[in-house]
Amino acid sequence: MSIREKFYIEYTTLTSVNERKTFPQPIYLNKNSREVMLRWKYATFSTSLVNIFPTTGSNLATNLVRYSLDGSTWTNITIPTGNYSVSELNNFFQQELSSHYIDSTNPGFLLYVNSVVKKCYIIIDSTKFTAASQFCIDFSQSLIYNVLGCVDTKTFITEGYHAFSDIPKINYWGDSLNLILDIGSGSLSTINGVMSKRLLTIPFINDDERNIYYVENTINSVIPVSIPNPFTTYNIKYVDNNNNEVLINGGEASLEFELF
């Protein structure tokens, strides 16, 4: 018995990769045992990763902020979906707030990152606003506080320099993703001593021209697995190291594997 399978899917909208494939006809093993060997050949992941996004599936939004010019009346800001650096987020806030400044070239709110300690900070100066008795900004409306690292204090209502508590998660999904392959009752690997269905890890080192993340089984390794008999379906999911489903803003994913 040998099963060669090529999985491919393409996305055009913001989504996560969590797909179940069912075979047109059940595949019966030619032996009583359900134990087989699995050999994967390659996996690809082509997309624009995002760190700012609305609530999508199990992932809570990171795109909502609000500000106030008087500490009581608040205005909501929705940041467009995308992958932002700290300076790009600051530029977006300047576009949103510039109409409130006395001089648009002399902002009353700034977001920076300290390259030495690797943490963000903001500066508030209400005297630079046309009608602000006290400028305030609130990052608690979404998980953008994780992106920026203002975890301990999320709302800022006073003048001056405010340093954030944590290192920002600008690389929101970390430095790699894990491909989870669920083909039966068995495990494919061990993570920190716990059995897992993780088949492989794809590092975020890509071909810049095509934006493709690629990993290949160059040593031709195999894994013993237990699958149902008959074999009718399998599930593929891409997650980060905290088991959160990775969001992609359009793109494609593929995997080729063999059971024998």
SULLINHU-V323445 format. One record per residue. N is the residue number from 1. PHI is phi as a letter, one per 20 degrees, with the letter a starting at -180 (* if undefined). BURIAL is b if it has 16 or more other C-alpha atoms within 10 Angstrom, else e. Layout:
n=N phi=PHI burial=BURIAL
n=N phi=PHI burial=BURIAL
//
This chain:
n=1 phi=* burial=e
n=2 phi=b burial=e
n=3 phi=c burial=e
n=4 phi=d burial=e
n=5 phi=c burial=e
n=6 phi=d burial=e
n=7 phi=e burial=e
n=8 phi=b burial=e
n=9 phi=b burial=e
n=10 phi=c burial=e
n=11 phi=c burial=b
n=12 phi=d burial=e
n=13 phi=c burial=e
n=14 phi=f burial=b
n=15 phi=a burial=b
n=16 phi=d burial=b
n=17 phi=e burial=b
n=18 phi=b burial=e
n=19 phi=c burial=e
n=20 phi=d burial=e
n=21 phi=d burial=e
n=22 phi=d burial=e
n=23 phi=f burial=e
n=24 phi=g burial=e
n=25 phi=c burial=e
n=26 phi=g burial=e
n=27 phi=d burial=e
n=28 phi=e burial=e
n=29 phi=f burial=b
n=30 phi=e burial=e
n=31 phi=b burial=e
n=32 phi=f burial=e
n=33 phi=f burial=e
n=34 phi=e burial=e
n=35 phi=e burial=b
n=36 phi=c burial=b
n=37 phi=d burial=e
n=38 phi=d burial=b
n=39 phi=c burial=b
n=40 phi=e burial=b
n=41 phi=d burial=b
n=42 phi=b burial=b
n=43 phi=b burial=b
n=44 phi=c burial=b
n=45 phi=b burial=b
n=46 phi=d burial=b
n=47 phi=a burial=b
n=48 phi=d burial=e
n=49 phi=f burial=b
n=50 phi=c burial=b
n=51 phi=d burial=b
n=52 phi=d burial=b
n=53 phi=a burial=b
n=54 phi=f burial=b
n=55 phi=g burial=e
n=56 phi=c burial=e
n=57 phi=m burial=e
n=58 phi=e burial=e
n=59 phi=e burial=b
n=60 phi=f burial=e
n=61 phi=g burial=b
n=62 phi=c burial=b
n=63 phi=d burial=b
n=64 phi=d burial=b
n=65 phi=b burial=b
n=66 phi=c burial=b
n=67 phi=c burial=b
n=68 phi=c burial=b
n=69 phi=e burial=b
n=70 phi=c burial=e
n=71 phi=n burial=b
n=72 phi=c burial=e
n=73 phi=e burial=e
n=74 phi=d burial=e
n=75 phi=d burial=e
n=76 phi=e burial=e
n=77 phi=c burial=e
n=78 phi=d burial=e
n=79 phi=e burial=b
n=80 phi=g burial=e
n=81 phi=g burial=b
n=82 phi=r burial=b
n=83 phi=d burial=b
n=84 phi=d burial=b
n=85 phi=e burial=e
n=86 phi=f burial=b
n=87 phi=f burial=e
n=88 phi=f burial=e
n=89 phi=f burial=b
n=90 phi=f burial=b
n=91 phi=f burial=e
n=92 phi=f burial=e
n=93 phi=f burial=b
n=94 phi=f burial=b
n=95 phi=f burial=e
n=96 phi=f burial=e
n=97 phi=d burial=b
n=98 phi=g burial=b
n=99 phi=f burial=e
n=100 phi=e burial=b
n=101 phi=e burial=b
n=102 phi=f burial=e
n=103 phi=c burial=e
n=104 phi=f burial=e
n=105 phi=e burial=e
n=106 phi=c burial=e
n=107 phi=f burial=b
n=108 phi=e burial=b
n=109 phi=c burial=b
n=110 phi=c burial=b
n=111 phi=d burial=b
n=112 phi=c burial=b
n=113 phi=c burial=b
n=114 phi=e burial=e
n=115 phi=f burial=e
n=116 phi=e burial=e
n=117 phi=e burial=e
n=118 phi=m burial=e
n=119 phi=c burial=b
n=120 phi=e burial=b
n=121 phi=b burial=b
n=122 phi=c burial=b
n=123 phi=c burial=b
n=124 phi=d burial=b
n=125 phi=c burial=b
n=126 phi=f burial=b
n=127 phi=f burial=b
n=128 phi=e burial=b
n=129 phi=e burial=b
n=130 phi=f burial=e
n=131 phi=b burial=e
n=132 phi=d burial=b
n=133 phi=f burial=e
n=134 phi=b burial=b
n=135 phi=f burial=b
n=136 phi=c burial=b
n=137 phi=c burial=b
n=138 phi=c burial=b
n=139 phi=e burial=b
n=140 phi=e burial=b
n=141 phi=f burial=b
n=142 phi=b burial=b
n=143 phi=f burial=b
n=144 phi=f burial=b
n=145 phi=f burial=b
n=146 phi=f burial=b
n=147 phi=f burial=b
n=148 phi=e burial=b
n=149 phi=n burial=b
n=150 phi=e burial=b
n=151 phi=e burial=b
n=152 phi=f burial=e
n=153 phi=c burial=e
n=154 phi=d burial=b
n=155 phi=d burial=b
n=156 phi=c burial=b
n=157 phi=c burial=b
n=158 phi=c burial=b
n=159 phi=f burial=b
n=160 phi=o burial=e
n=161 phi=e burial=e
n=162 phi=c burial=b
n=163 phi=e burial=b
n=164 phi=e burial=b
n=165 phi=e burial=b
n=166 phi=d burial=b
n=167 phi=f burial=b
n=168 phi=f burial=b
n=169 phi=e burial=b
n=170 phi=f burial=b
n=171 phi=e burial=e
n=172 phi=f burial=b
n=173 phi=e burial=b
n=174 phi=n burial=e
n=175 phi=d burial=e
n=176 phi=a burial=b
n=177 phi=c burial=b
n=178 phi=d burial=b
n=179 phi=e burial=b
n=180 phi=e burial=b
n=181 phi=d burial=b
n=182 phi=d burial=b
n=183 phi=d burial=b
n=184 phi=r burial=b
n=185 phi=e burial=e
n=186 phi=e burial=e
n=187 phi=d burial=b
n=188 phi=d burial=b
n=189 phi=a burial=e
n=190 phi=c burial=e
n=191 phi=d burial=e
n=192 phi=l burial=e
n=193 phi=n burial=e
n=194 phi=d burial=e
n=195 phi=f burial=e
n=196 phi=b burial=b
n=197 phi=e burial=b
n=198 phi=f burial=b
n=199 phi=e burial=b
n=200 phi=a burial=b
n=201 phi=d burial=b
n=202 phi=d burial=b
n=203 phi=f burial=e
n=204 phi=e burial=b
n=205 phi=d burial=e
n=206 phi=c burial=e
n=207 phi=f burial=e
n=208 phi=g burial=e
n=209 phi=f burial=e
n=210 phi=d burial=e
n=211 phi=l burial=b
n=212 phi=d burial=b
n=213 phi=e burial=b
n=214 phi=c burial=b
n=215 phi=b burial=b
n=216 phi=c burial=e
n=217 phi=e burial=e
n=218 phi=f burial=e
n=219 phi=e burial=e
n=220 phi=l burial=e
n=221 phi=f burial=e
n=222 phi=c burial=b
n=223 phi=c burial=e
n=224 phi=f burial=e
n=225 phi=c burial=b
n=226 phi=d burial=b
n=227 phi=c burial=b
n=228 phi=f burial=b
n=229 phi=c burial=b
n=230 phi=e burial=e
n=231 phi=e burial=b
n=232 phi=c burial=b
n=233 phi=b burial=b
n=234 phi=b burial=e
n=235 phi=c burial=e
n=236 phi=c burial=b
n=237 phi=b burial=b
n=238 phi=d burial=b
n=239 phi=c burial=b
n=240 phi=e burial=b
n=241 phi=f burial=e
n=242 phi=d burial=e
n=243 phi=m burial=e
n=244 phi=e burial=e
n=245 phi=f burial=b
n=246 phi=f burial=b
n=247 phi=e burial=b
n=248 phi=c burial=b
n=249 phi=d burial=b
n=250 phi=n burial=b
n=251 phi=p burial=b
n=252 phi=b burial=b
n=253 phi=b burial=b
n=254 phi=b burial=b
n=255 phi=b burial=b
n=256 phi=c burial=b
n=257 phi=b burial=e
n=258 phi=c burial=e
n=259 phi=d burial=b
n=260 phi=b burial=e
//
